[in-house]
Amino acid sequence: MRSLNPFRAAALLLLALALSGCGYNQIQQKDEAVSAGWSEVLNQYQRRADLIPNLVNTVKGYAAHEQQVLTAVTEARAKASSISVNADDPASLAQFQSAQGELSGALSRLMVVVENYPNLKADQSFVNLQTQLEGTENRITVARGRYIQLVQDYNTTIRQFPVNLTAMMFGHKAKPNFTVENEAQISQAPTVDFGATPAPAPPAAPAAPEAPQPAPAPTH
């Protein structure tokens, strides 16, 4: 077995120390953390998608004529599930975020409709599905928030000197991130209140009094 040339060994050691001192290992650790955070985001969105078919079928059993709302949820789920997202591509991530936001909005509108069906709200299957969906929405929020922080941390790190030199050398670029403001706007369901009664019309203004008529002139 050939022994390693002492000069070569020293050069490799110096290179390893230089890379470590310039943040190479730090970049790798933060990149792995971002990847793990993204996997958790996808897992929670998939969990929500898996709940929707049973939810729609349960609602349909009590509110079959609400076809427009049910179809909107089904189509939004199909659109969101069909996207093959690349989290490192800003356009792909924006498309994925938009589709998931549209699905959130469709689900919100479905829950507004459910409020008009007391028997459905009392159905144990629906109660269980609603509980699971609410829990999943909370986990999505947590996972997405953590991912945003991880990406921000990674992007900040690779822009700092001297880590930025190492990042440039090995082709590490800033990663795109969720745009929270846009997603909140997409996800916001319109305000619908089926139980509201129209406001009474304001009372008519009283008629103005008639001007007094002049007295007739005396006749002679």
Residue frames relative to the residue before (quaternion, step in Angstrom):
aa qw qx qy qz dx dy dz
M 1.0000 0.0000 0.0000 0.0000 0.00 0.00 0.00
R 0.4022 -0.7285 0.4995 0.2410 3.57 -0.78 1.00
S 0.3756 -0.7178 0.5408 0.2263 3.53 -0.95 0.86
L 0.5396 -0.6336 0.4511 0.3222 3.54 -1.14 0.68
N 0.5097 -0.6493 0.4769 0.3020 3.53 -0.88 0.97
P 0.5100 -0.6775 0.4281 0.3125 3.64 -0.74 0.99
F 0.6569 0.5058 -0.3224 0.4568 3.56 1.00 -0.77
R 0.6475 0.5140 -0.3135 0.4672 3.52 1.05 -0.80
A 0.6343 0.5297 -0.3220 0.4619 3.55 1.04 -0.82
A 0.6560 0.5072 -0.3095 0.4653 3.56 0.99 -0.85
A 0.6439 0.5245 -0.3216 0.4548 3.56 1.02 -0.80
L 0.6513 0.5086 -0.3119 0.4689 3.58 0.99 -0.83
L 0.6414 0.5257 -0.3224 0.4564 3.55 1.02 -0.83
L 0.6581 0.5023 -0.3067 0.4697 3.56 0.97 -0.87
L 0.6387 0.5244 -0.3260 0.4591 3.56 1.04 -0.77
A 0.6493 0.5150 -0.3166 0.4616 3.57 0.97 -0.85
L 0.6615 0.4978 -0.3075 0.4691 3.57 0.98 -0.85
A 0.6464 0.5236 -0.3222 0.4519 3.56 1.02 -0.81
L 0.6624 0.4992 -0.3077 0.4662 3.57 0.95 -0.88
S 0.6448 0.5179 -0.3231 0.4600 3.56 0.99 -0.82
G 0.6921 0.4887 -0.2749 0.4545 3.55 0.94 -0.93
C 0.7068 0.4406 -0.2572 0.4900 3.58 1.17 -0.53
G 0.6469 -0.5972 0.2968 0.3697 3.57 1.21 0.34
Y 0.3230 0.7662 -0.5108 0.2184 3.60 1.18 0.24
N 0.6878 0.4726 -0.2883 0.4696 3.58 0.83 -0.97
Q 0.6213 0.5465 -0.3353 0.4504 3.55 1.04 -0.74
I 0.6351 0.5227 -0.3259 0.4661 3.57 0.99 -0.82
Q 0.6656 0.5110 -0.3082 0.4481 3.57 0.90 -0.93
Q 0.6511 0.5197 -0.3156 0.4542 3.58 0.95 -0.85
K 0.6994 0.4610 -0.2788 0.4697 3.56 0.86 -0.91
D 0.6130 0.5392 -0.3476 0.4612 3.58 1.10 -0.64
E 0.6474 0.5046 -0.3096 0.4799 3.58 1.01 -0.79
A 0.6328 0.5286 -0.3309 0.4589 3.59 1.04 -0.76
V 0.6338 0.5190 -0.3260 0.4719 3.59 1.02 -0.78
S 0.6520 0.5195 -0.3147 0.4538 3.59 0.95 -0.88
A 0.6599 0.4974 -0.3062 0.4725 3.57 0.98 -0.84
G 0.6452 0.5194 -0.3175 0.4618 3.57 1.01 -0.79
W 0.6496 0.5112 -0.3179 0.4643 3.58 1.00 -0.76
S 0.6192 0.5429 -0.3401 0.4540 3.58 1.02 -0.77
E 0.6537 0.5069 -0.3141 0.4659 3.58 1.01 -0.78
V 0.6071 0.5419 -0.3483 0.4652 3.60 1.05 -0.71
L 0.6758 0.4910 -0.2912 0.4662 3.58 0.87 -0.96
N 0.6335 0.5422 -0.3346 0.4391 3.59 0.98 -0.82
Q 0.6976 0.4697 -0.2839 0.4606 3.59 0.89 -0.88
Y 0.6276 0.5072 -0.3421 0.4815 3.60 1.04 -0.67
Q 0.6481 0.5066 -0.3232 0.4679 3.59 1.01 -0.75
R 0.6062 0.5500 -0.3485 0.4567 3.57 1.05 -0.73
R 0.6491 0.5016 -0.3190 0.4748 3.59 0.97 -0.82
A 0.6492 0.5267 -0.3186 0.4468 3.58 0.91 -0.90
D 0.6577 0.5233 -0.3077 0.4459 3.59 1.03 -0.78
L 0.6580 0.5178 -0.3091 0.4510 3.60 1.14 -0.57
I 0.6005 0.6482 -0.3528 0.3077 3.57 1.05 -0.75
P 0.6459 0.5259 -0.3708 0.4107 3.70 0.77 -0.76
N 0.6715 0.4750 -0.3047 0.4802 3.61 0.90 -0.83
L 0.6227 0.5398 -0.3392 0.4536 3.58 1.04 -0.74
V 0.6702 0.4966 -0.2972 0.4647 3.59 0.88 -0.95
N 0.6643 0.5043 -0.3108 0.4558 3.60 0.92 -0.87
T 0.6421 0.5180 -0.3261 0.4615 3.60 1.03 -0.74
V 0.6622 0.4873 -0.3040 0.4813 3.58 0.93 -0.87
K 0.6272 0.5596 -0.3324 0.4278 3.57 0.98 -0.83
G 0.6139 0.5725 -0.3462 0.4188 3.59 1.09 -0.66
Y 0.7558 0.3344 -0.1909 0.5296 3.59 1.15 -0.54
A 0.8039 0.1903 -0.0632 0.5599 3.59 1.10 -0.63
A 0.0209 0.8534 -0.5193 0.0406 3.55 0.81 1.06
H 0.6689 0.5217 -0.3112 0.4285 3.60 1.06 -0.66
E 0.5593 0.5639 -0.4013 0.4562 3.60 1.29 -0.03
Q 0.0865 0.8721 -0.4784 0.0560 3.53 1.03 0.86
Q 0.6241 0.5649 -0.3511 0.4100 3.58 0.97 -0.77
V 0.6851 0.4719 -0.2850 0.4762 3.58 0.91 -0.93
L 0.6581 0.5113 -0.3115 0.4565 3.59 0.95 -0.86
T 0.6527 0.5090 -0.3114 0.4669 3.57 0.98 -0.83
A 0.6256 0.5472 -0.3356 0.4433 3.59 1.02 -0.79
V 0.6525 0.5020 -0.3151 0.4722 3.59 0.99 -0.82
T 0.6665 0.5107 -0.3038 0.4502 3.57 0.88 -0.95
E 0.6866 0.4769 -0.2881 0.4670 3.58 0.90 -0.89
A 0.6399 0.5175 -0.3288 0.4633 3.59 1.01 -0.75
R 0.6312 0.5190 -0.3310 0.4719 3.58 1.04 -0.73
A 0.6574 0.5130 -0.3128 0.4548 3.58 0.92 -0.91
K 0.6525 0.5130 -0.3140 0.4610 3.59 0.98 -0.83
A 0.6768 0.4924 -0.2967 0.4598 3.58 0.88 -0.92
S 0.6932 0.4880 -0.2796 0.4508 3.58 0.98 -0.85
S 0.6536 0.5448 -0.3147 0.4206 3.59 1.16 -0.53
I 0.5931 0.5966 -0.3659 0.3981 3.59 1.20 -0.35
S 0.2016 -0.7434 0.6276 0.1133 3.56 -0.89 1.03
V 0.1295 -0.8612 0.4903 0.0344 3.53 0.05 1.34
N 0.1673 -0.7258 0.6592 0.1038 3.52 -1.23 0.73
A 0.3325 -0.7957 0.4726 0.1813 3.56 -0.28 1.26
D 0.6504 0.5086 -0.3212 0.4638 3.62 1.22 -0.30
D 0.6463 0.4746 -0.3097 0.5110 3.58 1.32 -0.05
P 0.4253 -0.7378 0.4521 0.2653 3.63 -0.45 1.13
A 0.6677 0.5011 -0.3158 0.4509 3.62 0.91 -0.84
S 0.6547 0.5099 -0.3074 0.4657 3.59 0.99 -0.84
L 0.6609 0.4996 -0.3068 0.4684 3.57 0.96 -0.85
A 0.6441 0.5159 -0.3228 0.4634 3.59 1.01 -0.79
Q 0.6413 0.5160 -0.3222 0.4676 3.59 1.00 -0.78
F 0.6472 0.5154 -0.3061 0.4709 3.57 0.99 -0.86
Q 0.6643 0.5083 -0.2994 0.4590 3.56 0.92 -0.92
S 0.6456 0.5242 -0.3193 0.4544 3.57 0.96 -0.85
A 0.6740 0.4965 -0.2995 0.4577 3.59 0.90 -0.92
Q 0.6606 0.4879 -0.3113 0.4781 3.59 0.98 -0.78
G 0.6285 0.5290 -0.3335 0.4625 3.58 1.08 -0.66
E 0.6375 0.5164 -0.3213 0.4730 3.58 1.04 -0.77
L 0.6365 0.5148 -0.3267 0.4723 3.58 1.04 -0.73
S 0.6267 0.5267 -0.3359 0.4658 3.60 0.99 -0.77
G 0.6595 0.5089 -0.3066 0.4606 3.57 0.97 -0.83
A 0.6503 0.5123 -0.3172 0.4627 3.59 0.98 -0.84
L 0.6464 0.5069 -0.3183 0.4731 3.59 1.01 -0.76
S 0.6299 0.5334 -0.3358 0.4538 3.59 1.00 -0.77
R 0.6667 0.4905 -0.3030 0.4723 3.58 0.95 -0.82
L 0.6050 0.5452 -0.3518 0.4615 3.58 1.10 -0.65
M 0.6714 0.4977 -0.3013 0.4591 3.59 0.95 -0.84
V 0.5845 0.5516 -0.3713 0.4650 3.59 1.15 -0.51
V 0.6543 0.5092 -0.3023 0.4702 3.57 0.98 -0.88
V 0.6182 0.5771 -0.3416 0.4100 3.59 0.98 -0.84
E 0.5849 0.6110 -0.3676 0.3866 3.58 1.08 -0.67
N 0.6722 0.5053 -0.2963 0.4528 3.60 1.18 -0.43
Y 0.7019 0.4178 -0.2472 0.5212 3.61 1.28 0.03
P 0.2194 -0.8197 0.5158 0.1181 3.62 0.13 1.27
N 0.6369 0.5317 -0.3434 0.4401 3.61 0.97 -0.73
L 0.6343 0.5159 -0.3231 0.4767 3.57 1.06 -0.73
K 0.6654 0.5116 -0.3059 0.4494 3.58 0.91 -0.88
A 0.6869 0.4668 -0.2746 0.4846 3.58 1.21 -0.55
D 0.5047 0.6556 -0.4236 0.3688 3.59 1.25 -0.23
Q 0.4661 -0.7216 0.4348 0.2702 3.58 -0.67 1.09
S 0.6184 0.5400 -0.3514 0.4500 3.58 1.03 -0.69
F 0.6648 0.4891 -0.3065 0.4742 3.55 0.98 -0.85
V 0.6240 0.5423 -0.3397 0.4486 3.59 0.98 -0.84
N 0.6646 0.4998 -0.3065 0.4632 3.59 0.92 -0.88
L 0.6704 0.4932 -0.3014 0.4653 3.58 0.93 -0.89
Q 0.6418 0.5216 -0.3237 0.4595 3.56 0.99 -0.82
T 0.6396 0.5206 -0.3218 0.4651 3.59 0.99 -0.82
Q 0.6645 0.4930 -0.3056 0.4712 3.57 0.94 -0.88
L 0.6527 0.5170 -0.3185 0.4531 3.57 0.98 -0.82
E 0.6480 0.5105 -0.3208 0.4653 3.58 0.95 -0.83
G 0.6514 0.5099 -0.3130 0.4666 3.57 0.98 -0.83
T 0.6562 0.5097 -0.3079 0.4635 3.56 1.02 -0.81
E 0.6241 0.5279 -0.3427 0.4629 3.59 1.00 -0.78
N 0.6419 0.5110 -0.3251 0.4703 3.59 1.00 -0.76
R 0.6672 0.4917 -0.3072 0.4677 3.59 0.97 -0.83
I 0.5956 0.5471 -0.3598 0.4653 3.58 1.12 -0.63
T 0.6545 0.5190 -0.3107 0.4535 3.56 0.92 -0.92
V 0.6668 0.4963 -0.2979 0.4693 3.58 0.95 -0.91
A 0.6793 0.4930 -0.2952 0.4565 3.59 0.86 -0.96
R 0.6641 0.4973 -0.3089 0.4651 3.58 0.96 -0.85
G 0.6464 0.5211 -0.3183 0.4576 3.58 1.00 -0.81
R 0.6524 0.5020 -0.3130 0.4737 3.57 1.00 -0.82
Y 0.6392 0.5241 -0.3308 0.4553 3.57 0.99 -0.81
I 0.6214 0.5412 -0.3401 0.4531 3.59 0.96 -0.82
Q 0.6712 0.4947 -0.2966 0.4655 3.59 0.93 -0.88
L 0.6493 0.5233 -0.3174 0.4515 3.59 0.98 -0.86
V 0.6619 0.4913 -0.3070 0.4757 3.59 0.96 -0.85
Q 0.6363 0.5226 -0.3303 0.4615 3.58 0.96 -0.81
D 0.6494 0.5130 -0.3102 0.4678 3.58 0.99 -0.85
Y 0.6542 0.5094 -0.3096 0.4655 3.58 0.94 -0.90
N 0.6865 0.4901 -0.2916 0.4511 3.58 0.83 -0.99
T 0.6374 0.5195 -0.3292 0.4642 3.58 1.01 -0.75
T 0.6542 0.5389 -0.3094 0.4311 3.56 0.96 -0.91
I 0.7386 0.4263 -0.2625 0.4515 3.61 0.75 -0.96
R 0.6309 0.5103 -0.3499 0.4681 3.60 1.24 -0.05
Q 0.6053 0.5822 -0.3466 0.4177 3.58 1.25 -0.27
F 0.4283 -0.6836 0.5310 0.2595 3.56 -1.08 0.73
P 0.6267 -0.2105 -0.7498 -0.0263 1.66 -1.91 1.64
V 0.3659 0.7503 -0.4870 0.2569 3.60 1.28 0.15
N 0.6008 0.5847 -0.3670 0.4031 3.60 1.04 -0.67
L 0.6138 0.5421 -0.3515 0.4537 3.60 1.11 -0.60
T 0.6525 0.4982 -0.3042 0.4833 3.54 1.01 -0.84
A 0.6376 0.5301 -0.3267 0.4536 3.57 0.99 -0.84
M 0.6536 0.5034 -0.3101 0.4724 3.58 0.96 -0.82
M 0.6481 0.5416 -0.3175 0.4311 3.57 0.97 -0.88
F 0.7877 0.3107 -0.1503 0.5103 3.59 0.98 -0.86
G 0.5698 -0.6665 0.3531 0.3263 3.56 1.24 0.37
H 0.3999 0.6962 -0.5014 0.3226 3.60 1.09 0.58
K 0.0784 -0.8122 0.5780 -0.0047 3.55 -0.69 1.15
A 0.6446 -0.5052 0.3970 0.4144 3.55 -1.30 0.32
K 0.3570 -0.7428 0.5350 0.1861 3.56 -1.05 0.83
P 0.4828 -0.6358 0.5038 0.3299 3.62 -1.07 0.62
N 0.2043 -0.7907 0.5708 0.0853 3.54 -1.17 0.53
F 0.6321 -0.4922 0.4230 0.4234 3.54 -1.32 0.20
T 0.2601 -0.7225 0.6146 0.1806 3.55 -1.14 0.67
V 0.3271 -0.8085 0.4567 0.1756 3.54 -0.05 1.34
E 0.6501 0.5321 -0.3372 0.4250 3.59 0.91 -0.85
N 0.6784 0.4879 -0.2989 0.4609 3.59 0.87 -0.92
E 0.6595 0.5087 -0.3250 0.4480 3.58 0.93 -0.81
A 0.6306 0.5276 -0.3434 0.4539 3.58 0.99 -0.77
Q 0.6500 0.5133 -0.3196 0.4603 3.57 1.01 -0.77
I 0.6632 0.5009 -0.3044 0.4654 3.60 0.97 -0.86
S 0.7237 0.4747 -0.2501 0.4340 3.56 0.93 -0.94
Q 0.5557 0.6421 -0.3968 0.3485 3.59 1.15 -0.38
A 0.2988 -0.7636 0.5465 0.1703 3.56 -0.65 1.12
P 0.5322 -0.6208 0.4554 0.3521 3.60 -1.05 0.63
T 0.5100 -0.6434 0.4737 0.3187 3.55 -1.11 0.65
V 0.0632 0.7818 -0.6130 0.0952 3.55 -0.69 1.17
D 0.0163 0.7953 -0.6039 0.0502 3.58 -0.71 1.07
F 0.2134 -0.8206 0.5205 0.1005 3.55 -0.14 1.34
G 0.6932 0.5001 -0.2824 0.4354 3.56 1.16 -0.51
A 0.5057 0.6688 -0.4271 0.3384 3.54 1.23 -0.12
T 0.2831 -0.7365 0.5888 0.1755 3.56 -1.07 0.75
P 0.5524 -0.6269 0.4136 0.3618 3.58 -0.96 0.73
A 0.5282 -0.6392 0.4567 0.3222 3.53 -1.03 0.77
P 0.5211 -0.6420 0.4460 0.3426 3.61 -0.96 0.79
A 0.5298 -0.6249 0.4651 0.3355 3.53 -1.09 0.70
P 0.5317 -0.6289 0.4468 0.3495 3.59 -0.99 0.73
P 0.5622 -0.6127 0.4222 0.3609 3.61 -1.01 0.70
A 0.5382 -0.6286 0.4547 0.3293 3.51 -1.07 0.75
A 0.5238 -0.6333 0.4669 0.3266 3.53 -1.06 0.74
P 0.5257 -0.6368 0.4459 0.3453 3.62 -0.95 0.76
A 0.5421 -0.6325 0.4494 0.3228 3.54 -1.09 0.77
A 0.5061 -0.6473 0.4759 0.3136 3.53 -1.01 0.79
P 0.5134 -0.6486 0.4520 0.3339 3.63 -0.93 0.79
E 0.5110 -0.6509 0.4665 0.3124 3.53 -1.06 0.74
A 0.5147 -0.6324 0.4800 0.3236 3.52 -1.09 0.75
P 0.5213 -0.6449 0.4440 0.3394 3.67 -0.95 0.78
Q 0.4030 -0.7095 0.5277 0.2360 3.55 -1.03 0.85
P 0.5165 -0.6367 0.4598 0.3412 3.63 -0.99 0.74
A 0.5363 -0.6240 0.4618 0.3313 3.57 -1.09 0.75
P 0.5206 -0.6418 0.4471 0.3422 3.60 -1.00 0.70
A 0.5431 -0.6276 0.4486 0.3317 3.53 -1.06 0.75
P 0.5123 -0.6477 0.4470 0.3438 3.69 -0.98 0.78
T 0.3418 -0.7263 0.5606 0.2035 3.52 -1.07 0.72
H 0.2737 -0.7551 0.5763 0.1512 3.61 -1.11 0.72
